[in-house]
Amino acid sequence: NLTGQAACVQCPAGEFQPERGQTSCDLCGAGGYCDDTEDCGGGFTPCPAGSYNEKTGSSSPDACQQCPVGTSSPIAGAVSSETCASCRAGTFG
């Protein structure tokens, strides 16, 4: 029962809540992490381009895995290594 609260409860690491007036937090989705729950958007930060995160509930940028050598990905917030494509002929990565 959350009625009569003296203060709002901070979402734990790995969870976020982007909406006002809610009664619970949501598990941080794949493709990023939730480490600053006071940030705009409830604290979800997408992994940068060139990386991905397949797991939910992550609370650190360390959860973002780098694309393997010889591949790249222009997509921020990628949820799978399948976004890491081999570099084209004439390029490297």
C-alpha positions as CSV (number, residue, x, y, z in Angstrom):
1,N,0.0,0.0,0.0
2,L,1.6,3.3,-1.1
3,T,-1.0,5.7,0.2
4,G,0.1,8.3,2.7
5,Q,3.7,8.3,1.6
6,A,5.8,11.1,3.1
7,A,8.2,11.0,0.1
8,C,8.4,9.3,-3.2
9,V,10.7,6.2,-3.5
10,Q,13.6,6.4,-5.9
11,C,13.7,3.6,-8.6
12,P,16.5,1.1,-7.9
13,A,19.4,0.8,-10.3
14,G,18.3,-1.2,-13.4
15,E,14.8,0.2,-13.3
16,F,13.2,3.4,-14.4
17,Q,9.9,5.3,-14.5
18,P,9.5,8.0,-17.2
19,E,5.9,8.9,-16.2
20,R,4.8,11.1,-13.3
21,G,2.5,9.8,-10.6
22,Q,3.2,6.1,-11.0
23,T,3.2,3.5,-8.3
24,S,6.1,1.3,-9.5
25,C,9.2,1.2,-11.7
26,D,9.8,-0.6,-14.9
27,L,12.7,-2.9,-15.6
28,C,15.3,-1.2,-17.8
29,G,15.0,-2.6,-21.3
30,A,17.6,-4.2,-23.5
31,G,19.6,-1.8,-25.7
32,G,20.7,0.4,-22.8
33,Y,21.0,0.9,-19.1
34,C,19.4,2.8,-16.2
35,D,21.9,4.4,-13.9
36,D,20.5,7.9,-13.3
37,T,16.8,7.6,-12.4
38,E,16.5,11.3,-11.9
39,D,17.5,12.1,-15.5
40,C,14.9,13.1,-18.2
41,G,13.0,10.2,-19.6
42,G,13.2,8.3,-16.3
43,G,16.9,7.4,-16.5
44,F,17.1,5.1,-19.6
45,T,20.3,5.7,-21.6
46,P,20.7,3.9,-24.9
47,C,24.0,2.2,-25.7
48,P,26.0,4.3,-28.1
49,A,26.5,3.3,-31.8
50,G,29.1,0.6,-32.1
51,S,27.7,-1.3,-29.1
52,Y,24.7,-3.3,-28.0
53,N,23.1,-4.7,-24.8
54,E,21.0,-7.9,-25.0
55,K,20.1,-7.9,-21.3
56,T,17.3,-6.2,-19.4
57,G,17.7,-4.6,-16.0
58,S,21.2,-3.2,-16.6
59,S,22.4,-0.4,-14.4
60,S,25.8,0.5,-15.8
61,P,27.3,1.6,-19.2
62,D,29.6,-1.5,-18.8
63,A,26.5,-3.5,-19.9
64,C,27.0,-2.1,-23.4
65,Q,29.1,-4.7,-25.3
66,Q,31.4,-3.4,-28.1
67,C,30.9,-4.7,-31.6
68,P,33.6,-7.2,-32.5
69,V,36.7,-6.2,-34.4
70,G,36.1,-5.9,-38.1
71,T,32.4,-4.9,-37.6
72,S,30.5,-1.7,-36.9
73,S,27.0,-0.5,-36.1
74,P,25.5,3.0,-36.6
75,I,22.5,2.2,-34.4
76,A,22.3,3.6,-30.9
77,G,20.3,1.4,-28.4
78,A,21.0,-1.8,-30.3
79,V,19.6,-5.0,-28.5
80,S,21.7,-7.6,-30.4
81,S,25.1,-8.2,-31.9
82,E,23.3,-8.8,-35.1
83,T,23.4,-5.1,-35.7
84,C,27.2,-5.3,-35.9
85,A,27.9,-5.7,-39.7
86,S,31.2,-6.6,-41.3
87,C,33.1,-3.6,-42.6
88,R,32.9,-3.2,-46.3
89,A,35.9,-3.7,-48.6
90,G,38.1,-0.6,-48.5
91,T,37.3,0.1,-44.8
92,F,38.2,-1.4,-41.5
93,G,37.0,-1.2,-37.9
